[in-house]
């Protein structure tokens, strides 16, 4: 899978985030700040329709290529500012993987999406999302996920830690 820079969301983090969203086969899902499209691709296996949204051209190209490579047909890739694009979309749940205009995006999701998860690697992003959700009575749960992967060392196995990730779960349900 091609990545347009940054750190791709780890498959285990995607699994936990999507489980928290409880995606149904009739749901429309938005992946905000889609990056490589890895979250969109996994969500497309569960949802009726997926919108992969990113403002960066390289992310749109990578997502489009990765979707094509996987042969998935229920994802629409949208290039532009998520806060503007979300206004015209009817969604049931969302994953926020980027922190650009976070407060504005959360304000829209709180009004329009019953279920959403924010993924954050920076403490400031997590704190900001948590504050907005709490202020609007939309906060459900905060998780901090720390993964380590086995790696060979001197004929044995050691664990190499990945960067920790915060998942902030919100919604009206």
Protein Blocks (a to p, Z undefined) as FASTA:
>chain_A
ZZeejjdddfklmmmmmmmnopafkbccddehklnommmmmmmmmmmbdcdddfbfklmm
mmmmmmmmnopakbccdeddfklmmmmpccfbdcdfbfghklmmmmmmmmmmmbdcdddf
bfklmmmmmmmmmmnopafbdcdddddddddeehiacdddddddddddedjZZ
